[in-house]
Amino acid sequence: MENKLKAIHSETIKKIGAVSSPEALEEIRIGVLGRKGELTQILRGLGELSPEQRGAVGKLSNEIKREIETLLETRKEELQESGISELLEKDWIDVTLTSPGKTEEVYRGRLHPLSQIQYEIEDIFTSMGFLVLDGPEAETDYYNFEALNIPKHHPARDMQDTFWTEDGNLLRTHTSAIQIRGMDHLKPPFRVIGPGRVFRYESTDASHENTFYQVEGMMVDRNISVSNLIYFMKVLLSKIFGREVTIRLRPGYFPFVEPGFELDINCLICEGKGCSVCKQSGWVELLPCGLVHPNVLRYGGIDPDQWSGFAFGLGLNRLIMMRYGINDIRHFQSGDIRFVQQF
């Protein structure tokens, strides 16, 4: 049996030295050390030997096994290194070279202005203690309407032309649905914002799109008033525009807030003189807002006798238009690379 062990040892060393691929090396390992391998079968037969033979053969078997395992591991590393070297030799590319026949300027990728300003707004609000939440773009009637105090057959549903799906769900018409989902998990006091894409089934013009972006915000605490709302909105706008901006609050009806307001910003495209963006009024509707309706708090499992809050829905596209002097909201979805390259 010792001679058989030495023969296995010698033959295995030759095979390992001659192998040229990791797959073939694995076959050798299985053939010698696997469950049905040659060396394994000998080790299993040690019980049939006399105590004197068992000690000598067992010792030799273990020595040969350890040596073969070491050789297999070393050879495996050698094959891996040679494979990498071969791959680098074949597929090596000098990334500093210009493309063959390419003489025009190569443009680097960059973030869309919607993403840039969304991240900036998130930073502003997180610095004031707000959490950033997310939610699905395909929503249920409950989260998009019902829990926002807009029951079935409510006239306010006609204000938001909705894309309905065949299964009775819809593409969210506002990011207000995110605040409802947030109330399912959060306990007051809390501050949250929910940025995202929304959809409306409506005609497009210089200031209206069927797909656009909003940032929903909500703060729930004790004794929240309109003055708290105005403070946070002024902080946001002054940081975004880098200066104080002229705003106005108008009464506005939204079922999920009471009282409700329209926060308008003095048009920065025409400086209030009148243009296609502000529809010659000098003002741009930017931010519907108000104090959270008690019914909405109840839907979220919050006692309106103990807690109050404010909410707002910021039109992200229009905010960016004011900041950069963009005169048509349709540029955002146009896919024109020249538009994105400006930012």
N, C-alpha and C positions, 0 to 999 in steps of 0.2 A: 504493500500500500504506500510505503514511503517513496518507492520508485515511481508509482503512478502520480503521486503529488508533485514530485520533481519534474515529471514530464509535462503535467498541466502548467506548472510554473514557467518552464522554459518556452512552451508553445504560446502561452498567453503573452509573454514579454515580446516575442517576435511579432505577434498579431498587433499588439498595441503600437509598436514602432512603425509598422507598415500602414496603419489605418490613415485614411485621408479625409474623413468627414465625421462630424459629431454623431450622425445617425449610425454609421458603421461601428463607432466606438461604443455606443450604447448597446448594440447587438452583442459585442464581445462581453460587456459587463453582465448582461443577462445570461449569456451562455456559460459563464464561469461562476458568477456570484448570485444569480437569480434563484428563485425558489426551486427551480428544476435544474440549476447549473451544476457543472461537474464538481466543483469544489464543495458546493452545498450538499450534494449527495454523499460525498465522503464523510463530511462532518456528521451527517445523520446516521452513518453506519458505525460510528465510534463505539456504540454500545455493544456491538457484537465482538469487539476485541477483548483480549485479556487486559487486566489492569495495567500490566507493564507496557504492553503495546499501545493501549489507549492514551497513556500519558505522553509518550514520545510522538505518536502520530498527531494527537491533538495540539501539542506545542508547535509542531512543524506546520500543521494546517493553518493555525492562527497567524504564524509569521508570514506564510505565503499570502494569506488573505489580506493582511495589512499592507504588504508590499504591492500587491496588485491594485488595491484601492488607491494607494498613493500614486502609482504610475498612471492609472486611469484619470485621476483628477488633474495631474500635471499635463497629460496629453490633451485633456479637454480644454484647459486654459490655452495651450499652444494653438489648438485648432481655432478657438474663438478669436485669438489675436491675429492669426493669419487670415481669417475670414474678414475681419474688419479692415485689415491692411489691403486686402484684395478689393474690397468694396470701395475704399477710399481711392484706390488707384484707378478703378474703372469709372466711378461717378464723381470724381473730384471736380469741383467748380470754383473758379476764381470769382468770388462774389464782388470783387472791386471792379471787374471789367464791365463795360457797357454792353448791352445786348447787340448781337450782330445786326448791322444795317439800321440800327436805332440811333438817330441823330437828334430827335426832338427831346425836350426836357421830360424827365420822368417825375411824375407827381407822387408825393407821399400821401397815404391815406390819412384821414382826419375824422374827428367826430362831427356828426350833423349838429347844426346849431340848436336843434331841439334837445339833443342829449347834453350839449355843453351847458345850456342854461338850466336844464332840469337838475343836473348835478350841482350847479351853483346854488340853486334854490334849496336843494336838500341840505347843503352845507350851512346855509343861513339859518334854516329852521332847526337843524340838529344843534347848532350853537345856542339856540334858545330853549333847548330841552324837549324838542319834538322827536317822536319816533317816525320812521319812514315805513309805511305799510304798502302792500301790493294786493291785487285781487285779479280774478279772471276777467277777460274781455267779453267772453260769452257768459251772460248772467241770467239769473232767474228773475221772474216777475217780482218775487218777494223782496229781494235785495235792491233791485233797481227802482221799484215803485212802492210796493205795499208798505215796507218798513220805513219808508221816507214820507209816510203820511199821504200817499197818493194811491188810494184804493181804486179798484176797478170802476170804470165809468166816470172817474174824476176828470173834470174839464182840463186839468193841468197836463194830462197825458197828451192832449192835442198840441200842446206847446212843444213837444219833443217828438218829431216824426221818427218813428222807431223801425229799425230793421228786426223783424221777427223771424225766428227759425220755425221749421215745420213741427218741432216737438214742443212748441209753446214757450221756449226761452227767447232770448234776444241778445243783440249786441249792445253793451251798456251805453246809455245815452249821456252819462256823466260819471265822474269818479266818486260821486257821493256814495255809491254802493260800497266802496272800500271802507268808509267810516262805519257803516252798519256792520260789516264783517269784523271790523276792529272791536266794536262794542261787544261782540260775542265772546271775546277773550280778555278784554281789559277791564280793570276795575278803576273807578275814579279815585283821585284826580288823574287825568292823563292829557297829553298833547300829541296829536298825530297829524301827519300829512300823507296823502296818497296820490302820487303822480301816475299818469297813465294815458293811454289812447282811448278815445271815445268816438262814437259813430252817430250820425244823424242823417236821416233820409230827406235831404233837402237840396235845393239848387245851389250852385256855387257862384260866387262873385268875388270881388276884391277882398272882402272881409268875412266870407262864409265858405266853409268846406264841409264835405260829408264825412271826412275823417280828420280829426284834429286832436290836440292834447290839452289836458287840464291838470291842475294840481289842486286836489281837495285838501282842506285843512279843518281841523276841529280841536277845540280845547274845552274840556269839562272840568269844572272845579266848583267851589262854593262862591256864590255872589258874583258871578261873571256878568259884566255889563257891556253896553255898546262901546264904552270908552276903552275897554280891554281890546275889543276887536279893532278899533281904529288905530290903537297904538301898534299892534303887531303888523297891520297892513302898511302903516307908514314906515316902520323899520324895514320891512321887505322891499318896498318900492325905492326907498332912499339908497339901500345897498345895491339893488339891481342897476339903478340908473346913475349911481355915484353922486347924486345931488337930490335936493328936495324937489318933489314934483307936485303940481297942482292937481288936487283931486276934489271930487264932490260926491256926496251921498244923496241918492234919490230914493224915495219909497219904492219898493218893489215887492211883488207877490211871488213867493215860493212856498209851497206847502210844508216844506221841512224846516222853515225858520219863522219865527214870529217875535218881534217885528222883522221884516225883511227889507234889504236895501240893494240898490245897484250902485256899486262904486265905479265911477267913471274917472278916467285920467285925461287931462288936457292933451289933445292930439300932438304928439311930438314930430309927426311927419310934416304937418303944415303949421305947427306952433299955434293951433287954435283958429287958424284963418278959414279952414274948410277945405276938404279934399275927398277923394273917392273912398279912402279908408274910413274916415269919420262921417261919411255921407253928408259932407258940407256943414256938419254941426259944430265942429271944433272939439268934440268930445268922443272918446272911444269907450264903449262898455267893456270893462276889463274884469270885474270881480263881483259877481253876485254874492251876497253875504247876509248875515243876520244872526239872531240868537236862536239856538236850537229849540225847535218846537217840543213841548212836553211829551207829545205822542211819540216822537222819534226816540226820546230818552227811554220811554216805557218799552218800546220795541227792543231796545238794547238792554233791557233789564236794569235800568237806572231809575231811581226814584227822583222825579222832578221837583218834589218838595224839599229834597235835601241837596240836589245838585243842579247846576245850570251850565250853559256853555254857549260858545259861538262857533259858527261854521262859515266857510267861504269856498268858492270854487273859482280858481284863477285860470283864465284862458291863457295857456302857455304860448300858443302861436302869436296871439295879439300882443302879448308882453314883449316877445322878441321883435315883432314888427316895430313897436315903439322904440325899442332900444337901438336897433340898427337902421331904422328908416326904410324898412321893407314896405313897398306899396301894394303888394298883392299876396294874400295868404296862400294862393295856389302854388307859389314857388316851392313851398315846403315839400309837397308831394309830387313835384314835377319830374324828379329823377334827373334834372339837369345838373351835371357835375360842375358846371361853371358857377352855379349858385352856391354849392357847398364849399367850393374852393376859396370863397371869399372869407370864410370863417376859420 
